[in-house]
């Protein structure tokens, strides 16, 4: 447990995360952002919040229940989370209504069942008869009903039905957004207007048809949503690991409720029935909310063919050295290549992988896979490689949270195709992003900051270094050996590898900057990460700041550093960028007395990344790529339109400059002009 003094120096990870998600909400409030993109940011905010409650709040609840020594801290953090949650929820609702009103001025309307005319109602009922009727399956509240298996990915309609005699009965209907989408377009009398309804409201209109021939005179429907603890318990003793994980994922639906949101207009008798049937406890986060929940669906709101209400299209760029060469492998042997997604297309990487899958000069492919797309070109290419006689090894992390089921399916498909599938190390998640291609005429390696996932690569800023450096390749191969035989001593001199050398190596690099500062030499640290919450590393950064080391960080998400503390963190500056792409790349630059050291890779500065995951950071030696990495960080630090100050206060201020500078826009310009 942290002392009072330490609490003044470290911001709790969960509180910092709430500040991060508020930055997402602030982007939805930004009037310079196109209207439909603002809706999308509301969806991202809502989706983030769901995962946060399922993971972090659920963990705090378990600490509160199980660990007495941590109970007080957990209670204090939960109390602060709920306070911020309520505050931000009001902002969210106001922002949603504001954007909705602005869209109406643009001819895009969202109506509820009380706002439509008779013609529109008739069309909806016709749509129900012809199509929607197939997808609604009411569950009646009976004396012994147990609805604790409901899916917390979805939203539900609680229905109160009154008989002619006034007797009350209750039912529950899952809103099938996965099949029908959340927004149903309805006919408008004005051809220049687009009109939509939430599927929730369409169901309200159709309740008499859903319960046809039943003795009910009146129907009322109110939406609600639950969020459940997403932790899964897996017995990893010898046996069929995939089967055990698959079973545990299925059992996730029975997790304890941690949040219950309901329509504030829901009648007390119906609310009581739901809470009793779902076993909602008084200690859960219970929120009387608005009419609509689970607004992550706003990410998929129809674009209405209104390009002016979306960001301008930026086509992902192709690298001529890759896409136009006879052999990408031969090009990489001549020089290192850096791919920066989504500015550069993920197809550049697929081009390399495809060549490896068919080239007679390639003997084997090894790869680590943390998350895979549903229709993964990467997985399909690996399967083809195996069928083409290549020795393919795929390390698949089947405990990647929320992607377990998808990863298990791909693992099964790969095994059936002849791929050697490794499911990882007990107690360690394989989070590193590595590809190793070996051949008769030389080998190459790819080290990435993000998943080999074409979907992620279209929205996440990530980097992939392609290199033929023999020392790096040797050690990448050694990482695969470590994954298979972690009990054997492994010696890494170039790569920083968790849980073996990364923590000590990062501390050593920071210590070197401290010593250089004390000697009057050039001393600075410039890093770009997703999260910085590890207390040991933060303490070392405070020590560096106090010694005069200039520290500039770009941190997208959680950051436990409190800047501006005199004599402790006054030399630390931190910014966070929320823009059209999700910041995800990790870059580390250490001044090293004027001979800079560069690294990139998969690890953030969180305890789990150092101690309970297999992570890899690679040094970068190519001077041109070093300049590019430095430019990426400096562009972010220079951003005065989308970069907010992260100082531990939660204020999230943007410091405007005389000359507007937006890093994502400037990076796209750079690549457009320089990729030749």
C-alpha positions in Angstrom: 0.0 0.0 0.0 1.3 3.4 -0.9 2.2 6.0 1.9 0.4 9.4 2.0 3.6 11.0 0.5 3.6 8.4 -2.4 -0.1 9.1 -3.1 0.8 12.8 -3.6 3.4 11.7 -6.2 1.4 9.0 -8.1 -2.0 9.2 -9.7 -4.0 6.0 -9.4 -4.0 4.2 -12.7 -7.8 4.0 -12.9 -8.3 7.7 -12.2 -5.8 8.5 -14.9 -7.7 6.2 -17.3 -10.9 8.1 -16.5 -9.1 11.3 -17.5 -8.0 9.7 -20.7 -11.5 8.6 -21.6 -12.7 12.2 -20.8 -10.2 13.3 -23.5 -12.1 11.1 -26.0 -15.4 12.7 -24.8 -13.8 16.2 -25.3 -13.0 15.3 -28.9 -16.7 14.6 -29.4 -17.4 18.1 -28.0 -14.9 19.7 -30.4 -16.9 21.8 -32.9 -14.0 21.6 -35.4 -14.5 17.8 -35.7 -17.0 16.8 -38.4 -20.4 15.9 -36.9 -20.5 12.2 -37.8 -17.0 11.8 -36.4 -18.2 13.4 -33.2 -20.8 10.7 -32.9 -18.0 8.1 -33.5 -16.0 9.5 -30.6 -19.1 9.2 -28.4 -19.2 5.5 -29.4 -15.5 5.1 -28.6 -16.0 6.7 -25.2 -18.9 4.3 -24.5 -17.1 1.3 -25.7 -14.0 2.2 -23.7 -16.1 2.6 -20.6 -17.7 -0.8 -20.9 -14.3 -2.5 -21.1 -13.0 -0.4 -18.2 -15.9 -1.5 -15.9 -15.5 -5.1 -17.1 -11.8 -5.2 -16.2 -10.5 -2.4 -13.9 -13.6 -1.7 -11.8 -14.3 -5.5 -11.6 -10.7 -5.9 -10.3 -11.1 -3.2 -7.7 -14.3 -4.9 -6.5 -12.4 -8.1 -6.1 -9.6 -6.4 -4.2 -12.2 -4.8 -2.0 -13.8 -8.1 -1.2 -10.7 -10.3 -0.9 -7.6 -8.2 0.2 -8.1 -6.3 3.4 -4.8 -4.5 3.2 -5.8 -3.0 -0.1 -9.5 -2.5 0.8 -9.2 1.2 1.8 -7.3 2.2 -1.3 -9.8 0.3 -3.5 -12.7 1.9 -1.8 -11.2 5.4 -2.3 -10.5 4.7 -5.9 -13.9 3.3 -6.6 -15.5 6.3 -5.0 -13.5 8.7 -7.1 -14.3 6.7 -10.3 -18.0 6.8 -9.6 -17.8 10.5 -9.0 -16.1 11.1 -12.3 -18.4 8.7 -14.0 -21.5 10.6 -12.9 -19.9 13.9 -13.9 -18.9 12.7 -17.4 -22.2 10.9 -17.9 -24.0 14.3 -17.7 -21.5 15.7 -20.2 -22.0 12.7 -22.5 -25.8 13.1 -22.6 -25.5 16.8 -23.3 -23.0 16.2 -26.0 -25.2 13.5 -27.6 -28.2 15.8 -27.6 -26.1 18.7 -29.0 -24.8 16.6 -31.9 -28.2 15.1 -32.6 -29.6 18.7 -32.9 -26.8 19.8 -35.2 -27.4 16.7 -37.4 -31.1 17.7 -37.7 -30.0 21.0 -39.1 -28.0 19.0 -41.7 -31.0 16.9 -42.6 -30.2 13.8 -40.6 -32.9 13.1 -37.9 -33.1 10.5 -35.2 -36.7 10.2 -34.1 -38.4 8.1 -31.3 -41.7 6.3 -31.5 -43.7 9.4 -30.4 -42.2 11.6 -33.1 -43.2 9.7 -36.2 -46.4 10.0 -38.3 -48.9 7.4 -39.2 -47.3 6.6 -42.6 -43.9 6.0 -40.9 -45.5 3.8 -38.2 -47.3 1.8 -40.9 -44.0 1.3 -42.7 -42.3 0.1 -39.5 -45.0 -2.4 -38.8 -44.7 -3.7 -42.4 -40.9 -4.0 -41.9 -41.5 -6.0 -38.8 -43.8 -8.4 -40.6 -41.5 -8.8 -43.5 -38.1 -8.9 -41.8 -37.7 -8.0 -38.2 -40.2 -10.6 -36.9 -37.6 -13.3 -37.1 -35.3 -11.8 -34.5 -37.2 -11.1 -31.3 -37.5 -13.8 -28.7 -39.1 -12.5 -25.4 -38.3 -14.2 -22.1 -41.1 -14.0 -19.6 -40.4 -13.2 -15.9 -41.5 -16.3 -14.0 -41.2 -17.1 -10.3 -37.9 -18.9 -10.7 -36.5 -17.0 -13.8 -32.8 -16.6 -13.9 -31.5 -14.1 -16.4 -27.9 -13.9 -15.1 -26.7 -15.4 -18.4 -27.6 -12.3 -20.4 -24.9 -10.9 -22.7 -23.4 -7.7 -21.4 -22.3 -6.9 -25.0 -25.9 -6.0 -25.8 -28.7 -3.8 -24.5 -32.1 -5.2 -23.5 -35.6 -3.9 -23.3 -37.6 -4.6 -20.2 -41.3 -4.8 -21.0 -44.2 -4.3 -18.6 -47.5 -5.6 -19.9 -50.9 -4.8 -18.4 -53.9 -7.0 -18.9 -57.4 -5.7 -19.3 -58.0 -6.2 -15.6 -54.8 -4.3 -14.7 -52.6 -7.2 -13.8 -48.9 -6.7 -14.4 -46.6 -9.1 -16.2 -43.0 -8.6 -17.2 -40.7 -9.8 -20.1 -37.2 -9.2 -21.4 -36.2 -8.8 -25.1 -32.6 -8.7 -26.3 -32.1 -5.9 -28.9 -30.4 -7.8 -31.8 -28.1 -5.1 -32.9 -25.5 -7.6 -34.1 -28.0 -8.8 -36.7 -30.0 -5.7 -37.6 -27.7 -2.8 -36.5 -28.8 -0.2 -33.9 -30.2 2.3 -36.4 -33.1 1.6 -38.7 -33.7 4.1 -41.5 -37.4 5.0 -41.9 -39.1 6.7 -44.8 -39.2 10.5 -44.8 -41.6 12.7 -46.6 -38.7 15.0 -47.5 -36.4 13.4 -50.0 -33.5 15.6 -48.8 -33.7 14.3 -45.3 -32.5 11.1 -43.8 -34.5 9.7 -40.9 -33.5 7.0 -38.4 -34.8 5.4 -35.3 -33.0 3.4 -32.6 -33.9 -0.2 -32.9 -35.0 0.1 -29.3 -37.8 2.4 -30.4 -38.8 0.2 -33.3 -39.3 -2.6 -30.9 -41.5 -0.4 -28.7 -43.8 0.2 -31.6 -43.9 -3.5 -32.5 -44.6 -4.9 -29.0 -48.3 -5.7 -29.8 -47.1 -7.7 -32.8 -44.3 -9.5 -30.8 -46.9 -10.5 -28.1 -49.7 -11.1 -30.6 -52.8 -13.0 -29.4 -51.7 -12.4 -25.8 -54.2 -10.9 -23.2 -52.4 -7.6 -22.9 -54.0 -4.2 -23.3 -50.9 -2.0 -22.7 -47.1 -2.3 -23.2 -44.3 -0.2 -21.9 -40.6 -0.8 -22.8 -37.5 0.5 -21.0 -33.9 -0.2 -22.0 -31.2 -1.3 -19.6 -27.7 -2.7 -19.7 -25.5 -4.7 -17.4 -21.7 -4.8 -17.4 -20.1 -7.9 -15.9 -16.7 -8.9 -14.5 -14.8 -10.1 -17.6 -12.2 -12.1 -15.7 -12.0 -15.8 -16.7 -10.7 -18.6 -14.5 -8.6 -21.1 -16.4 -7.0 -24.2 -15.0 -3.8 -24.4 -17.0 -2.7 -27.8 -15.7 -1.8 -30.3 -18.3 -4.7 -30.9 -20.7 -6.5 -29.4 -23.6 -5.7 -25.7 -23.0 -7.9 -24.5 -25.9 -10.9 -26.4 -24.6 -10.4 -25.1 -21.1 -10.1 -21.5 -22.3 -13.1 -21.9 -24.6 -15.2 -23.2 -21.7 -14.0 -20.3 -19.5 -15.0 -17.7 -22.2 -18.5 -19.2 -22.4 -18.8 -19.0 -18.6 -17.9 -15.3 -18.7 -21.6 -14.5 -19.3 -22.2 -15.7 -15.7 -19.8 -13.1 -14.3 -20.8 -10.9 -11.5 -22.6 -7.6 -12.4 -20.4 -4.6 -11.8 -22.6 -1.9 -13.4 -26.3 -1.7 -14.0 -27.7 1.2 -16.1 -31.4 1.7 -16.7 -33.8 4.2 -18.1 -34.6 6.7 -15.4 -38.3 6.6 -16.4 -38.6 2.9 -15.7 -41.4 2.2 -13.2 -40.3 1.1 -9.7 -42.1 -2.3 -9.9 -40.3 -3.2 -13.2 -37.0 -2.0 -11.9 -37.4 -4.1 -8.7 -38.2 -7.2 -10.8 -35.1 -6.8 -13.0 -32.7 -6.1 -10.2 -34.0 -9.2 -8.3 -33.9 -11.5 -11.4 -30.4 -10.3 -12.4 -29.1 -10.4 -8.8 -28.0 -6.7 -9.0 -26.4 -5.9 -5.6 -26.5 -2.6 -3.8 -22.7 -2.5 -4.0 -22.8 -2.5 -7.8 -22.6 0.7 -9.8 -26.3 1.3 -10.3 -27.1 4.3 -12.6 -30.4 5.8 -13.6 -29.5 6.9 -17.1 -31.1 8.2 -20.3 -33.4 6.4 -22.7 -30.6 4.7 -24.7 -27.6 2.7 -23.5 -24.7 0.8 -25.0 -24.0 3.8 -27.3 -20.8 2.2 -28.7 -23.1 1.6 -31.6 -22.6 5.2 -32.5 -19.3 4.1 -34.0 -21.3 2.5 -36.8 -23.9 5.2 -37.3 -24.7 5.4 -41.1 -22.6 7.9 -43.0 -25.6 8.9 -45.0 -23.3 9.5 -48.0 -22.4 12.9 -46.5 -18.6 13.0 -46.9 -18.5 16.6 -45.6 -19.7 15.3 -42.2 -16.7 12.9 -42.0 -13.0 13.3 -42.0 -11.5 13.7 -45.5 -10.3 10.4 -46.9 -6.7 9.7 -46.5 -5.7 6.7 -48.6 -3.1 4.5 -47.0 0.1 4.7 -49.0 2.2 2.0 -50.6 6.0 1.8 -50.4 7.4 1.4 -53.9 10.4 -0.5 -52.6 8.0 -3.1 -51.3 5.1 -3.1 -53.7 7.1 -2.7 -56.9 10.1 -4.9 -56.2 10.6 -8.4 -57.4 11.6 -9.5 -53.9 10.8 -7.6 -50.7 13.1 -9.9 -48.9 16.0 -8.9 -51.0 15.2 -5.2 -50.5 15.2 -5.6 -46.7 18.6 -7.4 -46.9 19.9 -4.2 -48.4 18.3 -1.7 -46.0 16.0 -1.5 -43.0 12.4 -0.5 -43.7 10.0 1.2 -41.3 6.2 1.0 -41.9 4.0 3.5 -40.1 0.3 2.6 -40.1 -2.3 3.7 -41.0 -0.4 6.3 -43.0 1.3 3.4 -44.8 -0.8 0.5 -45.9 -0.7 -2.8 -44.0 -0.6 -4.4 -47.4 3.1 -3.6 -47.4 3.6 -6.1 -44.6 1.2 -8.7 -46.3 3.3 -8.4 -49.5 6.3 -9.5 -47.5 4.5 -12.4 -45.8 2.9 -13.6 -49.1 6.4 -13.6 -50.8 7.7 -15.7 -47.9 4.8 -18.1 -48.2 5.5 -19.0 -51.8 9.3 -18.3 -52.3 11.4 -21.3 -52.9 14.2 -19.5 -51.0 12.2 -19.4 -47.7 12.4 -22.4 -45.4 10.4 -21.2 -42.4 8.2 -18.5 -40.9 7.8 -17.8 -37.2 5.3 -15.3 -35.8 3.7 -14.1 -32.6 0.0 -13.3 -32.8 -1.9 -11.5 -30.0 -5.0 -10.5 -31.8 -6.2 -11.6 -35.3 -8.9 -10.0 -37.5 -12.0 -12.1 -38.1 -11.1 -12.4 -41.8 -7.3 -12.4 -41.2 -5.1 -12.1 -44.3 -2.2 -12.8 -42.0 -3.6 -16.1 -40.8 -4.7 -17.2 -44.3 -1.2 -16.4 -45.6 0.4 -18.5 -42.9 -2.0 -21.4 -43.7 -1.0 -21.1 -47.4 2.6 -21.1 -46.4 2.2 -24.3 -44.4 0.4 -25.9 -47.3 3.2 -24.8 -49.6 5.7 -26.8 -47.6 7.1 -24.1 -45.3 7.8 -24.8 -41.7 5.4 -22.4 -40.0 5.3 -21.7 -36.3 2.6 -19.5 -34.9 2.6 -18.4 -31.2 -1.0 -17.5 -30.5 -2.1 -15.9 -27.3 -5.4 -17.4 -26.6 -5.8 -15.4 -23.3 -5.9 -12.1 -25.2 -8.9 -10.5 -23.4 -12.1 -10.4 -25.5 -10.3 -12.1 -28.4 -10.0 -15.5 -26.9 -12.7 -17.2 -29.0 -11.5 -15.7 -32.3 -7.9 -16.7 -31.5 -8.9 -20.2 -30.6 -10.8 -20.6 -33.9 -7.7 -19.5 -35.8 -5.4 -21.7 -33.8 -7.6 -24.7 -34.7 -7.6 -23.8 -38.4 -3.9 -23.4 -38.5 -3.2 -26.7 -36.8 -5.5 -28.4 -39.2 -3.4 -26.8 -42.1 -0.1 -28.0 -40.6 1.0 -24.9 -38.8 2.9 -25.6 -35.6 0.8 -23.7 -33.1 2.2 -22.7 -29.7 -0.2 -21.4 -27.1 2.3 -19.6 -24.9 3.9 -19.9 -21.5 1.9 -20.5 -18.3 1.7 -17.3 -16.3 3.0 -15.1 -19.1 1.0 -13.5 -21.9 2.9 -13.4 -25.2 2.4 -9.7 -26.2 5.5 -9.2 -28.3 4.9 -8.6 -32.1 7.5 -10.6 -34.0 7.9 -12.2 -37.4 11.0 -14.2 -38.4 11.5 -15.4 -41.9 14.4 -17.8 -42.5 15.8 -18.8 -45.9 18.7 -20.3 -47.7 20.1 -16.9 -48.7 19.5 -15.1 -45.5 17.0 -14.2 -42.9 14.9 -11.2 -42.0 12.8 -10.1 -38.9 9.9 -7.8 -38.3 9.4 -6.2 -34.9 6.2 -4.3 -34.5 4.5 -2.1 -31.9 1.1 -3.4 -32.7 -0.8 -6.5 -33.7 -0.4 -8.1 -37.2 -4.0 -7.2 -37.7 -5.3 -5.4 -40.8 -8.3 -3.9 -39.0 -6.1 -2.4 -36.2 -3.6 -1.2 -38.8 -6.3 1.0 -40.4 -7.1 2.9 -37.2 -4.1 2.5 -34.9 -0.8 4.3 -35.3 1.7 1.5 -35.2 5.2 0.8 -36.5 6.8 -2.3 -38.0 10.6 -2.4 -38.4 11.8 -4.8 -41.1 15.5 -5.7 -40.8 18.2 -8.1 -41.9 20.5 -7.2 -39.0 22.1 -10.5 -38.0 22.3 -9.7 -34.3 18.7 -8.7 -34.0 17.6 -11.7 -36.1 19.6 -14.0 -33.8 17.9 -12.6 -30.7 14.4 -12.6 -32.2 15.0 -16.4 -32.9 16.1 -16.6 -29.3 12.8 -15.1 -28.1 11.0 -17.9 -29.9 13.3 -20.4 -28.1 12.5 -18.7 -24.8 8.7 -19.0 -25.5 9.2 -22.8 -26.1 11.8 -23.4 -23.4 11.6 -20.6 -20.7 13.5 -22.7 -18.2 16.7 -22.4 -20.2 19.0 -19.4 -19.7 18.7 -16.9 -22.5 21.2 -14.1 -23.0 19.9 -10.9 -24.8 22.5 -8.2 -25.7 20.5 -6.1 -28.2 16.8 -6.8 -27.6 15.1 -5.7 -24.4 12.9 -8.7 -23.4 10.3 -9.0 -20.7 10.2 -10.5 -18.2 14.0 -11.1 -18.4 15.9 -7.9 -19.1 13.5 -5.1 -20.0 12.9 -3.5 -16.5 16.6 -3.5 -15.6 17.6 -2.2 -19.1 15.1 0.7 -19.0 16.3 1.6 -15.5 19.9 1.4 -16.7 19.1 3.7 -19.7 17.5 6.2 -17.3 20.4 6.0 -14.9 22.8 6.8 -17.8 20.9 10.0 -18.5 21.0 10.9 -14.8 24.8 10.4 -14.8 25.2 12.4 -18.0 23.1 15.3 -16.5 25.3 15.4 -13.4 28.4 15.5 -15.7 26.9 18.4 -17.7 26.5 16.2 -20.8 23.5 16.1 -23.1 20.7 14.3 -21.1 17.1 13.8 -22.2 14.4 11.2 -22.7 11.8 11.4 -25.4 9.2 8.6 -25.4 5.9 7.8 -27.0 3.8 5.1 -25.2 0.2 4.1 -24.4 0.5 3.9 -20.6 3.0 4.8 -17.8 1.9 3.5 -14.4 4.8 1.4 -13.1 5.8 2.9 -9.8 9.4 1.8 -10.0 10.0 3.3 -13.4 8.1 6.5 -12.4 10.3 6.9 -9.3 13.4 6.6 -11.6 11.9 9.2 -13.9 11.4 11.6 -11.0 15.0 11.0 -10.0 16.1 11.8 -13.5 14.0 15.0 -13.6 15.4 16.1 -10.2 18.9 15.6 -11.7 18.1 17.9 -14.6 17.2 15.3 -17.3 14.6 16.8 -19.7 11.8 14.3 -20.1 9.2 14.7 -22.8 6.5 12.0 -23.1 3.6 11.4 -25.4 1.2 9.1 -23.4 -2.1 8.3 -24.9 -3.9 6.6 -22.0 -3.2 6.0 -18.3 -0.4 8.0 -16.8 0.4 8.0 -13.1 3.0 10.7 -13.3 2.1 14.1 -11.7 4.2 16.8 -13.4 5.3 20.2 -12.2 6.2 19.1 -8.6 9.1 21.4 -7.7 12.3 19.5 -7.3 10.7 16.2 -8.4 8.9 16.4 -11.7 9.5 20.0 -12.9 11.5 18.7 -15.9 8.8 16.4 -17.1 6.4 17.4 -19.9 3.6 15.0 -21.0 1.0 15.4 -23.8 -1.7 13.1 -25.0 -3.1 13.1 -28.5 -6.7 12.2 -29.4 -7.4 12.5 -33.1 -8.7 10.5 -36.1 -6.3 7.7 -35.4 -5.7 5.9 -32.1 -2.2 6.5 -30.8 -0.6 3.1 -30.2 3.1 3.0 -31.3 5.9 2.9 -28.7 9.1 4.8 -29.3 11.9 5.4 -26.9 14.8 7.8 -27.4 17.6 8.4 -24.9 20.0 11.3 -25.3 23.1 9.2 -24.3 25.4 12.2 -24.1 24.8 13.1 -27.8 24.9 9.6 -29.2 21.2 8.8 -29.1 19.8 5.4 -28.5 16.5 4.4 -30.2 14.1 1.6 -29.4 10.6 0.6 -30.5 8.4 -2.3 -29.6 5.3 -3.7 -27.9 5.8 -2.7 -24.2 4.3 0.1 -22.2 5.7 1.1 -18.8 3.1 -0.9 -16.8 4.1 -3.6 -14.2 2.5 -6.3 -16.3 4.6 -5.4 -19.4 7.7 -5.8 -17.4 6.8 -8.8 -15.2 4.1 -11.0 -16.5 4.3 -10.7 -20.3 6.7 -11.6 -23.0 7.5 -8.2 -24.6 10.3 -7.1 -26.9 11.9 -3.7 -27.6 14.4 -3.6 -30.5 17.2 -1.1 -30.9 17.0 0.9 -34.2 20.4 1.6 -35.9 19.4 3.0 -39.3 20.0 6.7 -39.1 17.2 7.6 -41.6 14.7 5.6 -39.5 16.1 7.2 -36.3 15.3 10.6 -37.8 11.8 9.5 -38.7 11.1 8.2 -35.2 12.3 11.4 -33.7 10.1 13.4 -36.1 7.1 11.3 -35.0 7.7 12.3 -31.4 8.5 15.9 -32.1 5.4 16.3 -34.3 3.4 15.0 -31.4 5.0 17.3 -28.9 4.5 20.2 -31.3 0.8 19.5 -31.8 -1.3 22.4 -30.5 -4.7 21.3 -31.9 -5.2 17.7 -30.7 -2.5 17.3 -28.0 -3.7 17.9 -24.4 -1.5 18.5 -21.4 -1.4 15.4 -19.1 -0.2 16.6 -15.7 -2.3 14.5 -13.3 -5.0 17.1 -12.8 -7.5 15.8 -15.3 -7.8 19.3 -16.8 -6.7 18.1 -20.3 -5.9 21.5 -21.5 -4.8 22.2 -25.1 -2.1 24.9 -25.3 -2.7 26.7 -28.6 0.2 28.0 -30.6 0.4 30.9 -33.0 0.8 28.6 -35.9 -1.8 25.7 -35.8 -0.1 22.3 -35.9 -1.9 18.9 -36.1 0.5 16.0 -35.9 -1.6 13.4 -37.8 -2.3 15.8 -40.6 1.4 16.8 -40.9 2.5 13.1 -40.7 0.3 12.2 -43.6 1.6 15.2 -45.6 5.2 14.0 -44.8 4.6 10.5 -46.1 2.6 11.6 -49.1 5.6 13.8 -50.2 8.4 11.4 -49.2 7.3 7.9 -50.0 8.9 7.3 -53.4 
